[in-house]
Amino acid sequence: MFLGNFQHNIDKKGRVFIPSKFREELGEEFIISQDISGKRCLCVYSMPEWEKFVEKIDSLPNTKSSVVKRFLFANAFNVEFDAQGRILVPSTLREYARLEDKADILGVNNKVEIWNTALWSEENESITPESIADIMAELEF
């Protein structure tokens, strides 16, 4: 399970450091892609989590799954860590997520999200204890 929020610089080549505890869970090879929830962030999946994700997409009717697959797969890349624990974020993904000099690296349960720091701050401002309580009221404890 991925937990926590870390801020790291993005170098001029587009490389960003991934925290060691995330690297261990991601494994040697993993996938980075655009987020499909309508947010301008990137998602990083271990290979087993990517396969589960693809299975869910495959369960959609073909007319819907093909649209999602084109969006997702055309903008997904196999990635590996360099010797310093960094990944190279492809330029198309950096442009999509508006990544420039800093990024927030979030652990979000079964995936890692990479956000432009300013966009994450905006997104995070809309999350309040009250809004979380409203959502959680739908669950029974």
N, CA, C and O atoms as a GROMACS GRO file, in nm:
protein
  564
    1MET      N    1   0.085  -0.117   0.000
    1MET     CA    2   0.000   0.000   0.000
    1MET      C    3   0.090   0.124   0.000
    1MET      O    4   0.185   0.133   0.078
    2PHE      N    5   0.058   0.218  -0.087
    2PHE     CA    6   0.135   0.341  -0.097
    2PHE      C    7   0.072   0.448  -0.008
    2PHE      O    8  -0.047   0.475  -0.018
    3LEU      N    9   0.155   0.507   0.077
    3LEU     CA   10   0.109   0.610   0.171
    3LEU      C   11   0.206   0.726   0.173
    3LEU      O   12   0.326   0.707   0.154
    4GLY      N   13   0.157   0.846   0.195
    4GLY     CA   14   0.243   0.961   0.218
    4GLY      C   15   0.246   1.058   0.102
    4GLY      O   16   0.197   1.030  -0.008
    5ASN      N   17   0.306   1.174   0.130
    5ASN     CA   18   0.321   1.282   0.031
    5ASN      C   19   0.464   1.333   0.041
    5ASN      O   20   0.510   1.369   0.150
    6PHE      N   21   0.533   1.335  -0.071
    6PHE     CA   22   0.672   1.377  -0.076
    6PHE      C   23   0.688   1.478  -0.189
    6PHE      O   24   0.627   1.463  -0.295
    7GLN      N   25   0.769   1.580  -0.167
    7GLN     CA   26   0.792   1.678  -0.272
    7GLN      C   27   0.936   1.665  -0.320
    7GLN      O   28   1.030   1.661  -0.240
    8HIS      N   29   0.953   1.659  -0.452
    8HIS     CA   30   1.085   1.645  -0.511
    8HIS      C   31   1.096   1.735  -0.634
    8HIS      O   32   0.997   1.769  -0.698
    9ASN      N   33   1.221   1.771  -0.665
    9ASN     CA   34   1.248   1.852  -0.783
    9ASN      C   35   1.246   1.765  -0.908
    9ASN      O   36   1.272   1.644  -0.902
   10ILE      N   37   1.215   1.827  -1.019
   10ILE     CA   38   1.225   1.763  -1.150
   10ILE      C   39   1.343   1.829  -1.220
   10ILE      O   40   1.348   1.952  -1.232
   11ASP      N   41   1.438   1.750  -1.265
   11ASP     CA   42   1.556   1.810  -1.327
   11ASP      C   43   1.526   1.848  -1.473
   11ASP      O   44   1.418   1.821  -1.525
   12LYS      N   45   1.623   1.911  -1.536
   12LYS     CA   46   1.604   1.963  -1.673
   12LYS      C   47   1.578   1.852  -1.775
   12LYS      O   48   1.520   1.878  -1.881
   13LYS      N   49   1.619   1.730  -1.744
   13LYS     CA   50   1.595   1.617  -1.834
   13LYS      C   51   1.458   1.553  -1.811
   13LYS      O   52   1.418   1.464  -1.886
   14GLY      N   53   1.386   1.598  -1.708
   14GLY     CA   54   1.255   1.543  -1.679
   14GLY      C   55   1.257   1.426  -1.583
   14GLY      O   56   1.162   1.346  -1.580
   15ARG      N   57   1.363   1.414  -1.505
   15ARG     CA   58   1.373   1.304  -1.410
   15ARG      C   59   1.326   1.351  -1.273
   15ARG      O   60   1.350   1.465  -1.233
   16VAL      N   61   1.257   1.262  -1.202
   16VAL     CA   62   1.210   1.292  -1.067
   16VAL      C   63   1.243   1.174  -0.976
   16VAL      O   64   1.235   1.058  -1.017
   17PHE      N   65   1.280   1.206  -0.854
   17PHE     CA   66   1.315   1.106  -0.754
   17PHE      C   67   1.187   1.045  -0.697
   17PHE      O   68   1.092   1.116  -0.666
   18ILE      N   69   1.187   0.915  -0.683
   18ILE     CA   70   1.074   0.843  -0.622
   18ILE      C   71   1.122   0.790  -0.486
   18ILE      O   72   1.227   0.725  -0.479
   19PRO      N   73   1.047   0.817  -0.379
   19PRO     CA   74   1.090   0.772  -0.245
   19PRO      C   75   1.118   0.621  -0.241
   19PRO      O   76   1.052   0.542  -0.309
   20SER      N   77   1.216   0.583  -0.160
   20SER     CA   78   1.260   0.443  -0.156
   20SER      C   79   1.148   0.347  -0.119
   20SER      O   80   1.140   0.238  -0.174
   21LYS      N   81   1.060   0.387  -0.025
   21LYS     CA   82   0.953   0.293   0.012
   21LYS      C   83   0.856   0.270  -0.104
   21LYS      O   84   0.795   0.164  -0.112
   22PHE      N   85   0.840   0.368  -0.193
   22PHE     CA   86   0.758   0.348  -0.313
   22PHE      C   87   0.831   0.261  -0.414
   22PHE      O   88   0.770   0.177  -0.480
   23ARG      N   89   0.962   0.280  -0.426
   23ARG     CA   90   1.040   0.202  -0.522
   23ARG      C   91   1.031   0.053  -0.490
   23ARG      O   92   1.018  -0.030  -0.580
   24GLU      N   93   1.037   0.020  -0.362
   24GLU     CA   94   1.030  -0.121  -0.323
   24GLU      C   95   0.898  -0.184  -0.368
   24GLU      O   96   0.897  -0.296  -0.418
   25GLU      N   97   0.788  -0.112  -0.350
   25GLU     CA   98   0.657  -0.166  -0.387
   25GLU      C   99   0.633  -0.168  -0.537
   25GLU      O  100   0.562  -0.255  -0.588
   26LEU      N  101   0.691  -0.073  -0.609
   26LEU     CA  102   0.671  -0.067  -0.754
   26LEU      C  103   0.745  -0.178  -0.827
   26LEU      O  104   0.698  -0.226  -0.930
   27GLY      N  105   0.858  -0.220  -0.774
   27GLY     CA  106   0.937  -0.323  -0.840
   27GLY      C  107   1.030  -0.263  -0.943
   27GLY      O  108   1.046  -0.141  -0.951
   28GLU      N  109   1.092  -0.350  -1.022
   28GLU     CA  110   1.193  -0.305  -1.118
   28GLU      C  111   1.133  -0.237  -1.240
   28GLU      O  112   1.190  -0.142  -1.292
   29GLU      N  113   1.020  -0.285  -1.285
   29GLU     CA  114   0.954  -0.230  -1.403
   29GLU      C  115   0.809  -0.200  -1.368
   29GLU      O  116   0.743  -0.279  -1.301
   30PHE      N  117   0.761  -0.086  -1.415
   30PHE     CA  118   0.626  -0.045  -1.381
   30PHE      C  119   0.575   0.048  -1.490
   30PHE      O  120   0.646   0.077  -1.586
   31ILE      N  121   0.451   0.094  -1.475
   31ILE     CA  122   0.384   0.175  -1.578
   31ILE      C  123   0.353   0.314  -1.523
   31ILE      O  124   0.310   0.329  -1.409
   32ILE      N  125   0.376   0.415  -1.607
   32ILE     CA  126   0.334   0.552  -1.576
   32ILE      C  127   0.238   0.596  -1.686
   32ILE      O  128   0.263   0.572  -1.805
   33SER      N  129   0.129   0.660  -1.645
   33SER     CA  130   0.027   0.700  -1.743
   33SER      C  131  -0.046   0.825  -1.695
   33SER      O  132  -0.029   0.870  -1.582
   34GLN      N  133  -0.127   0.877  -1.784
   34GLN     CA  134  -0.215   0.987  -1.747
   34GLN      C  135  -0.321   0.933  -1.652
   34GLN      O  136  -0.358   0.816  -1.659
   35ASP      N  137  -0.370   1.019  -1.565
   35ASP     CA  138  -0.481   0.984  -1.478
   35ASP      C  139  -0.609   0.983  -1.561
   35ASP      O  140  -0.623   1.065  -1.652
   36ILE      N  141  -0.701   0.894  -1.532
   36ILE     CA  142  -0.826   0.889  -1.608
   36ILE      C  143  -0.946   0.940  -1.529
   36ILE      O  144  -1.061   0.924  -1.572
   37SER      N  145  -0.920   1.002  -1.413
   37SER     CA  146  -1.031   1.055  -1.334
   37SER      C  147  -1.060   1.201  -1.364
   37SER      O  148  -1.141   1.264  -1.296
   38GLY      N  149  -0.995   1.256  -1.466
   38GLY     CA  150  -1.018   1.396  -1.501
   38GLY      C  151  -0.924   1.493  -1.434
   38GLY      O  152  -0.941   1.614  -1.445
   39LYS      N  153  -0.824   1.442  -1.363
   39LYS     CA  154  -0.726   1.526  -1.296
   39LYS      C  155  -0.599   1.531  -1.380
   39LYS      O  156  -0.566   1.435  -1.449
   40ARG      N  157  -0.529   1.642  -1.374
   40ARG     CA  158  -0.404   1.660  -1.450
   40ARG      C  159  -0.285   1.610  -1.369
   40ARG      O  160  -0.192   1.685  -1.338
   41CYS      N  161  -0.289   1.483  -1.337
   41CYS     CA  162  -0.176   1.421  -1.267
   41CYS      C  163  -0.139   1.293  -1.340
   41CYS      O  164  -0.208   1.250  -1.432
   42LEU      N  165  -0.029   1.234  -1.298
   42LEU     CA  166   0.016   1.107  -1.355
   42LEU      C  167  -0.001   0.997  -1.252
   42LEU      O  168   0.007   1.022  -1.132
   43CYS      N  169  -0.024   0.877  -1.299
   43CYS     CA  170  -0.039   0.761  -1.212
   43CYS      C  171   0.072   0.661  -1.243
   43CYS      O  172   0.105   0.637  -1.359
   44VAL      N  173   0.127   0.604  -1.138
   44VAL     CA  174   0.232   0.505  -1.150
   44VAL      C  175   0.181   0.376  -1.087
   44VAL      O  176   0.140   0.375  -0.971
   45TYR      N  177   0.185   0.267  -1.166
   45TYR     CA  178   0.132   0.138  -1.122
   45TYR      C  179   0.240   0.032  -1.127
   45TYR      O  180   0.320   0.027  -1.220
   46SER      N  181   0.243  -0.054  -1.024
   46SER     CA  182   0.326  -0.174  -1.034
   46SER      C  183   0.263  -0.260  -1.145
   46SER      O  184   0.148  -0.240  -1.181
   47MET      N  185   0.338  -0.354  -1.197
   47MET     CA  186   0.284  -0.437  -1.304
   47MET      C  187   0.160  -0.516  -1.259
   47MET      O  188   0.064  -0.523  -1.336
   48PRO      N  189   0.158  -0.576  -1.138
   48PRO     CA  190   0.036  -0.646  -1.097
   48PRO      C  191  -0.085  -0.552  -1.086
   48PRO      O  192  -0.196  -0.590  -1.124
   49GLU      N  193  -0.066  -0.431  -1.035
   49GLU     CA  194  -0.177  -0.336  -1.023
   49GLU      C  195  -0.223  -0.288  -1.161
   49GLU      O  196  -0.342  -0.267  -1.183
   50TRP      N  197  -0.129  -0.270  -1.252
   50TRP     CA  198  -0.164  -0.230  -1.389
   50TRP      C  199  -0.252  -0.338  -1.453
   50TRP      O  200  -0.351  -0.307  -1.518
   51GLU      N  201  -0.214  -0.463  -1.435
   51GLU     CA  202  -0.292  -0.573  -1.493
   51GLU      C  203  -0.434  -0.576  -1.435
   51GLU      O  204  -0.529  -0.599  -1.510
   52LYS      N  205  -0.449  -0.553  -1.305
   52LYS     CA  206  -0.583  -0.546  -1.244
   52LYS      C  207  -0.662  -0.430  -1.302
   52LYS      O  208  -0.782  -0.442  -1.330
   53PHE      N  209  -0.596  -0.317  -1.319
   53PHE     CA  210  -0.659  -0.198  -1.374
   53PHE      C  211  -0.709  -0.224  -1.516
   53PHE      O  212  -0.821  -0.187  -1.551
   54VAL      N  213  -0.626  -0.287  -1.597
   54VAL     CA  214  -0.663  -0.318  -1.735
   54VAL      C  215  -0.781  -0.416  -1.738
   54VAL      O  216  -0.869  -0.404  -1.823
   55GLU      N  217  -0.783  -0.511  -1.646
   55GLU     CA  218  -0.895  -0.605  -1.639
   55GLU      C  219  -1.026  -0.532  -1.613
   55GLU      O  220  -1.130  -0.566  -1.671
   56LYS      N  221  -1.023  -0.432  -1.525
   56LYS     CA  222  -1.144  -0.354  -1.498
   56LYS      C  223  -1.189  -0.279  -1.622
   56LYS      O  224  -1.308  -0.273  -1.652
   57ILE      N  225  -1.095  -0.223  -1.694
   57ILE     CA  226  -1.130  -0.151  -1.818
   57ILE      C  227  -1.188  -0.248  -1.920
   57ILE      O  228  -1.284  -0.215  -1.990
   58ASP      N  229  -1.131  -0.368  -1.927
   58ASP     CA  230  -1.181  -0.471  -2.019
   58ASP      C  231  -1.325  -0.513  -1.988
   58ASP      O  232  -1.395  -0.564  -2.075
   59SER      N  233  -1.368  -0.492  -1.865
   59SER     CA  234  -1.504  -0.532  -1.828
   59SER      C  235  -1.609  -0.433  -1.878
   59SER      O  236  -1.729  -0.463  -1.874
   60LEU      N  237  -1.566  -0.317  -1.924
   60LEU     CA  238  -1.661  -0.221  -1.983
   60LEU      C  239  -1.710  -0.272  -2.118
   60LEU      O  240  -1.644  -0.354  -2.180
   61PRO      N  241  -1.824  -0.224  -2.163
   61PRO     CA  242  -1.866  -0.257  -2.300
   61PRO      C  243  -1.757  -0.213  -2.398
   61PRO      O  244  -1.688  -0.113  -2.375
   62ASN      N  245  -1.741  -0.286  -2.507
   62ASN     CA  246  -1.632  -0.263  -2.601
   62ASN      C  247  -1.626  -0.119  -2.653
   62ASN      O  248  -1.518  -0.064  -2.669
   63THR      N  249  -1.742  -0.059  -2.680
   63THR     CA  250  -1.742   0.077  -2.733
   63THR      C  251  -1.683   0.176  -2.633
   63THR      O  252  -1.619   0.274  -2.673
   64LYS      N  253  -1.704   0.151  -2.504
   64LYS     CA  254  -1.647   0.239  -2.401
   64LYS      C  255  -1.502   0.203  -2.371
   64LYS      O  256  -1.417   0.291  -2.358
   65SER      N  257  -1.474   0.073  -2.359
   65SER     CA  258  -1.338   0.033  -2.323
   65SER      C  259  -1.238   0.074  -2.430
   65SER      O  260  -1.124   0.108  -2.398
   66SER      N  261  -1.277   0.070  -2.557
   66SER     CA  262  -1.183   0.107  -2.663
   66SER      C  263  -1.145   0.254  -2.656
   66SER      O  264  -1.031   0.290  -2.685
   67VAL      N  265  -1.239   0.340  -2.618
   67VAL     CA  266  -1.208   0.482  -2.603
   67VAL      C  267  -1.111   0.504  -2.488
   67VAL      O  268  -1.012   0.577  -2.501
   68VAL      N  269  -1.139   0.439  -2.375
   68VAL     CA  270  -1.052   0.452  -2.258
   68VAL      C  271  -0.914   0.396  -2.289
   68VAL      O  272  -0.813   0.457  -2.254
   69LYS      N  273  -0.908   0.281  -2.355
   69LYS     CA  274  -0.780   0.219  -2.388
   69LYS      C  275  -0.696   0.308  -2.479
   69LYS      O  276  -0.575   0.321  -2.459
   70ARG      N  277  -0.758   0.369  -2.577
   70ARG     CA  278  -0.682   0.458  -2.666
   70ARG      C  279  -0.621   0.573  -2.587
   70ARG      O  280  -0.503   0.605  -2.604
   71PHE      N  281  -0.702   0.635  -2.502
   71PHE     CA  282  -0.653   0.746  -2.420
   71PHE      C  283  -0.541   0.699  -2.327
   71PHE      O  284  -0.436   0.763  -2.318
   72LEU      N  285  -0.564   0.589  -2.260
   72LEU     CA  286  -0.472   0.540  -2.159
   72LEU      C  287  -0.346   0.479  -2.218
   72LEU      O  288  -0.235   0.519  -2.182
   73PHE      N  289  -0.360   0.385  -2.308
   73PHE     CA  290  -0.244   0.311  -2.360
   73PHE      C  291  -0.155   0.395  -2.449
   73PHE      O  292  -0.034   0.376  -2.451
   74ALA      N  293  -0.214   0.487  -2.524
   74ALA     CA  294  -0.132   0.573  -2.611
   74ALA      C  295  -0.043   0.666  -2.529
   74ALA      O  296   0.056   0.720  -2.579
   75ASN      N  297  -0.079   0.684  -2.404
   75ASN     CA  298  -0.005   0.775  -2.316
   75ASN      C  299   0.049   0.704  -2.192
   75ASN      O  300   0.062   0.765  -2.086
   76ALA      N  301   0.080   0.577  -2.206
   76ALA     CA  302   0.136   0.498  -2.096
   76ALA      C  303   0.274   0.448  -2.139
   76ALA      O  304   0.298   0.418  -2.256
   77PHE      N  305   0.364   0.441  -2.043
   77PHE     CA  306   0.502   0.403  -2.072
   77PHE      C  307   0.555   0.309  -1.965
   77PHE      O  308   0.526   0.323  -1.847
   78ASN      N  309   0.635   0.210  -2.010
   78ASN     CA  310   0.710   0.126  -1.917
   78ASN      C  311   0.825   0.211  -1.865
   78ASN      O  312   0.892   0.279  -1.942
   79VAL      N  313   0.849   0.205  -1.736
   79VAL     CA  314   0.951   0.288  -1.674
   79VAL      C  315   1.036   0.203  -1.580
   79VAL      O  316   0.989   0.104  -1.524
   80GLU      N  317   1.162   0.244  -1.565
   80GLU     CA  318   1.252   0.180  -1.469
   80GLU      C  319   1.326   0.290  -1.394
   80GLU      O  320   1.334   0.403  -1.441
   81PHE      N  321   1.378   0.256  -1.277
   81PHE     CA  322   1.456   0.350  -1.198
   81PHE      C  323   1.599   0.357  -1.250
   81PHE      O  324   1.654   0.257  -1.297
   82ASP      N  325   1.658   0.475  -1.239
   82ASP     CA  326   1.801   0.485  -1.266
   82ASP      C  327   1.875   0.454  -1.135
   82ASP      O  328   1.811   0.422  -1.034
   83ALA      N  329   2.006   0.462  -1.136
   83ALA     CA  330   2.086   0.425  -1.020
   83ALA      C  331   2.060   0.515  -0.898
   83ALA      O  332   2.086   0.474  -0.785
   84GLN      N  333   2.007   0.637  -0.921
   84GLN     CA  334   1.978   0.729  -0.811
   84GLN      C  335   1.834   0.721  -0.762
   84GLN      O  336   1.794   0.799  -0.674
   85GLY      N  337   1.754   0.630  -0.816
   85GLY     CA  338   1.615   0.616  -0.773
   85GLY      C  339   1.521   0.714  -0.841
   85GLY      O  340   1.414   0.744  -0.789
   86ARG      N  341   1.562   0.763  -0.959
   86ARG     CA  342   1.478   0.856  -1.034
   86ARG      C  343   1.413   0.783  -1.150
   86ARG      O  344   1.460   0.678  -1.195
   87ILE      N  345   1.304   0.843  -1.198
   87ILE     CA  346   1.244   0.797  -1.323
   87ILE      C  347   1.244   0.913  -1.421
   87ILE      O  348   1.237   1.029  -1.382
   88LEU      N  349   1.253   0.879  -1.548
   88LEU     CA  350   1.243   0.979  -1.654
   88LEU      C  351   1.096   0.985  -1.693
   88LEU      O  352   1.040   0.887  -1.744
   89VAL      N  353   1.034   1.100  -1.670
   89VAL     CA  354   0.894   1.119  -1.708
   89VAL      C  355   0.893   1.166  -1.853
   89VAL      O  356   0.947   1.273  -1.883
   90PRO      N  357   0.832   1.089  -1.944
   90PRO     CA  358   0.830   1.130  -2.084
   90PRO      C  359   0.772   1.271  -2.102
   90PRO      O  360   0.683   1.312  -2.027
   91SER      N  361   0.822   1.342  -2.201
   91SER     CA  362   0.782   1.482  -2.220
   91SER      C  363   0.632   1.499  -2.242
   91SER      O  364   0.574   1.597  -2.196
   92THR      N  365   0.568   1.404  -2.310
   92THR     CA  366   0.423   1.416  -2.331
   92THR      C  367   0.348   1.411  -2.199
   92THR      O  368   0.248   1.482  -2.180
   93LEU      N  369   0.395   1.328  -2.107
   93LEU     CA  370   0.330   1.320  -1.976
   93LEU      C  371   0.362   1.442  -1.891
   93LEU      O  372   0.277   1.490  -1.816
   94ARG      N  373   0.485   1.493  -1.902
   94ARG     CA  374   0.518   1.615  -1.828
   94ARG      C  375   0.430   1.730  -1.874
   94ARG      O  376   0.382   1.809  -1.792
   95GLU      N  377   0.408   1.741  -2.004
   95GLU     CA  378   0.321   1.846  -2.056
   95GLU      C  379   0.178   1.828  -2.007
   95GLU      O  380   0.114   1.924  -1.964
   96TYR      N  381   0.126   1.706  -2.014
   96TYR     CA  382  -0.010   1.677  -1.971
   96TYR      C  383  -0.032   1.717  -1.824
   96TYR      O  384  -0.132   1.780  -1.791
   97ALA      N  385   0.063   1.680  -1.738
   97ALA     CA  386   0.049   1.705  -1.594
   97ALA      C  387   0.106   1.841  -1.552
   97ALA      O  388   0.104   1.877  -1.435
   98ARG      N  389   0.156   1.915  -1.651
   98ARG     CA  390   0.213   2.049  -1.626
   98ARG      C  391   0.328   2.043  -1.524
   98ARG      O  392   0.340   2.129  -1.438
   99LEU      N  393   0.409   1.939  -1.537
   99LEU     CA  394   0.523   1.923  -1.448
   99LEU      C  395   0.638   2.009  -1.497
   99LEU      O  396   0.676   2.002  -1.614
  100GLU      N  397   0.692   2.088  -1.408
  100GLU     CA  398   0.802   2.176  -1.445
  100GLU      C  399   0.921   2.154  -1.352
  100GLU      O  400   1.009   2.074  -1.383
  101ASP      N  401   0.926   2.225  -1.241
  101ASP     CA  402   1.044   2.215  -1.155
  101ASP      C  403   1.022   2.138  -1.026
  101ASP      O  404   1.119   2.087  -0.968
  102LYS      N  405   0.899   2.127  -0.979
  102LYS     CA  406   0.870   2.053  -0.855
  102LYS      C  407   0.749   1.963  -0.876
  102LYS      O  408   0.660   1.992  -0.957
  103ALA      N  409   0.748   1.855  -0.802
  103ALA     CA  410   0.636   1.762  -0.809
  103ALA      C  411   0.604   1.709  -0.670
  103ALA      O  412   0.694   1.690  -0.588
  104ASP      N  413   0.478   1.686  -0.645
  104ASP     CA  414   0.435   1.616  -0.526
  104ASP      C  415   0.413   1.471  -0.566
  104ASP      O  416   0.345   1.441  -0.664
  105ILE      N  417   0.472   1.381  -0.489
  105ILE     CA  418   0.463   1.238  -0.514
  105ILE      C  419   0.374   1.182  -0.402
  105ILE      O  420   0.414   1.180  -0.286
  106LEU      N  421   0.255   1.136  -0.439
  106LEU     CA  422   0.157   1.091  -0.340
  106LEU      C  423   0.140   0.940  -0.344
  106LEU      O  424   0.133   0.880  -0.452
  107GLY      N  425   0.133   0.879  -0.227
  107GLY     CA  426   0.092   0.740  -0.218
  107GLY      C  427  -0.059   0.737  -0.206
  107GLY      O  428  -0.116   0.796  -0.115
  108VAL      N  429  -0.124   0.666  -0.299
  108VAL     CA  430  -0.270   0.662  -0.301
  108VAL      C  431  -0.314   0.515  -0.310
  108VAL      O  432  -0.362   0.468  -0.414
  109ASN      N  433  -0.296   0.445  -0.199
  109ASN     CA  434  -0.338   0.306  -0.185
  109ASN      C  435  -0.261   0.214  -0.280
  109ASN      O  436  -0.152   0.168  -0.245
  110ASN      N  437  -0.315   0.186  -0.399
  110ASN     CA  438  -0.254   0.089  -0.490
  110ASN      C  439  -0.174   0.153  -0.602
  110ASN      O  440  -0.128   0.083  -0.693
  111LYS      N  441  -0.156   0.285  -0.598
  111LYS     CA  442  -0.081   0.354  -0.702
  111LYS      C  443  -0.011   0.476  -0.642
  111LYS      O  444  -0.036   0.516  -0.529
  112VAL      N  445   0.078   0.532  -0.722
  112VAL     CA  446   0.147   0.655  -0.687
  112VAL      C  447   0.098   0.762  -0.784
  112VAL      O  448   0.085   0.736  -0.903
  113GLU      N  449   0.070   0.881  -0.732
  113GLU     CA  450   0.033   0.992  -0.820
  113GLU      C  451   0.144   1.095  -0.818
  113GLU      O  452   0.206   1.121  -0.715
  114ILE      N  453   0.168   1.155  -0.935
  114ILE     CA  454   0.267   1.261  -0.948
  114ILE      C  455   0.194   1.386  -0.993
  114ILE      O  456   0.131   1.387  -1.099
  115TRP      N  457   0.202   1.492  -0.912
  115TRP     CA  458   0.129   1.616  -0.935
  115TRP      C  459   0.224   1.735  -0.949
  115TRP      O  460   0.328   1.740  -0.884
  116ASN      N  461   0.186   1.828  -1.033
  116ASN     CA  462   0.245   1.961  -1.030
  116ASN      C  463   0.213   2.015  -0.891
  116ASN      O  464   0.098   2.007  -0.847
  117THR      N  465   0.311   2.069  -0.821
  117THR     CA  466   0.292   2.112  -0.683
  117THR      C  467   0.180   2.215  -0.669
  117THR      O  468   0.101   2.207  -0.576
  118ALA      N  469   0.173   2.311  -0.761
  118ALA     CA  470   0.068   2.413  -0.753
  118ALA      C  471  -0.070   2.351  -0.777
  118ALA      O  472  -0.166   2.386  -0.709
  119LEU      N  473  -0.080   2.260  -0.874
  119LEU     CA  474  -0.210   2.195  -0.900
  119LEU      C  475  -0.253   2.109  -0.781
  119LEU      O  476  -0.371   2.104  -0.747
  120TRP      N  477  -0.156   2.041  -0.716
  120TRP     CA  478  -0.190   1.961  -0.598
  120TRP      C  479  -0.241   2.052  -0.486
  120TRP      O  480  -0.336   2.018  -0.417
  121SER      N  481  -0.177   2.166  -0.468
  121SER     CA  482  -0.221   2.259  -0.364
  121SER      C  483  -0.365   2.304  -0.390
  121SER      O  484  -0.445   2.309  -0.298
  122GLU      N  485  -0.397   2.336  -0.514
  122GLU     CA  486  -0.534   2.375  -0.550
  122GLU      C  487  -0.632   2.262  -0.522
  122GLU      O  488  -0.738   2.283  -0.463
  123GLU      N  489  -0.596   2.142  -0.565
  123GLU     CA  490  -0.682   2.025  -0.545
  123GLU      C  491  -0.702   2.000  -0.396
  123GLU      O  492  -0.814   1.972  -0.352
  124ASN      N  493  -0.596   2.009  -0.321
  124ASN     CA  494  -0.599   1.980  -0.178
  124ASN      C  495  -0.681   2.083  -0.100
  124ASN      O  496  -0.737   2.051   0.004
  125GLU      N  497  -0.688   2.207  -0.150
  125GLU     CA  498  -0.766   2.310  -0.082
  125GLU      C  499  -0.915   2.276  -0.078
  125GLU      O  500  -0.986   2.315   0.014
  126SER      N  501  -0.962   2.202  -0.179
  126SER     CA  502  -1.104   2.168  -0.185
  126SER      C  503  -1.139   2.051  -0.092
  126SER      O  504  -1.257   2.021  -0.072
  127ILE      N  505  -1.038   1.986  -0.037
  127ILE     CA  506  -1.061   1.874   0.052
  127ILE      C  507  -1.061   1.926   0.196
  127ILE      O  508  -0.959   1.974   0.245
  128THR      N  509  -1.175   1.917   0.261
  128THR     CA  510  -1.187   1.963   0.399
  128THR      C  511  -1.232   1.847   0.487
  128THR      O  512  -1.284   1.747   0.436
  129PRO      N  513  -1.215   1.859   0.617
  129PRO     CA  514  -1.267   1.754   0.705
  129PRO      C  515  -1.418   1.734   0.685
  129PRO      O  516  -1.468   1.622   0.693
  130GLU      N  517  -1.489   1.843   0.659
  130GLU     CA  518  -1.634   1.834   0.638
  130GLU      C  519  -1.668   1.760   0.509
  130GLU      O  520  -1.760   1.678   0.507
  131SER      N  521  -1.593   1.787   0.402
  131SER     CA  522  -1.622   1.718   0.276
  131SER      C  523  -1.592   1.569   0.287
  131SER      O  524  -1.662   1.487   0.229
  132ILE      N  525  -1.488   1.534   0.361
  132ILE     CA  526  -1.456   1.393   0.383
  132ILE      C  527  -1.564   1.328   0.469
  132ILE      O  528  -1.605   1.215   0.442
  133ALA      N  529  -1.612   1.399   0.572
  133ALA     CA  530  -1.718   1.346   0.657
  133ALA      C  531  -1.845   1.320   0.577
  133ALA      O  532  -1.913   1.220   0.599
  134ASP      N  533  -1.877   1.409   0.483
  134ASP     CA  534  -1.995   1.390   0.398
  134ASP      C  535  -1.982   1.263   0.314
  134ASP      O  536  -2.077   1.186   0.300
  135ILE      N  537  -1.865   1.242   0.259
  135ILE     CA  538  -1.842   1.122   0.178
  135ILE      C  539  -1.849   0.997   0.266
  135ILE      O  540  -1.911   0.897   0.230
  136MET      N  541  -1.785   1.003   0.381
  136MET     CA  542  -1.779   0.887   0.469
  136MET      C  543  -1.915   0.852   0.530
  136MET      O  544  -1.936   0.739   0.572
  137ALA      N  545  -2.006   0.948   0.534
  137ALA     CA  546  -2.140   0.922   0.586
  137ALA      C  547  -2.213   0.818   0.504
  137ALA      O  548  -2.308   0.755   0.552
  138GLU      N  549  -2.168   0.798   0.379
  138GLU     CA  550  -2.230   0.695   0.293
  138GLU      C  551  -2.191   0.554   0.334
  138GLU      O  552  -2.258   0.458   0.296
  139LEU      N  553  -2.084   0.541   0.412
  139LEU     CA  554  -2.041   0.411   0.457
  139LEU      C  555  -2.095   0.380   0.596
  139LEU      O  556  -2.118   0.470   0.676
  140GLU      N  557  -2.115   0.255   0.621
  140GLU     CA  558  -2.160   0.214   0.755
  140GLU      C  559  -2.041   0.159   0.831
  140GLU      O  560  -1.969   0.073   0.780
  141PHE      N  561  -2.021   0.207   0.951
  141PHE     CA  562  -1.914   0.156   1.037
  141PHE      C  563  -1.972   0.088   1.157
  141PHE      O  564  -1.898   0.038   1.242
   0.00000   0.00000   0.00000
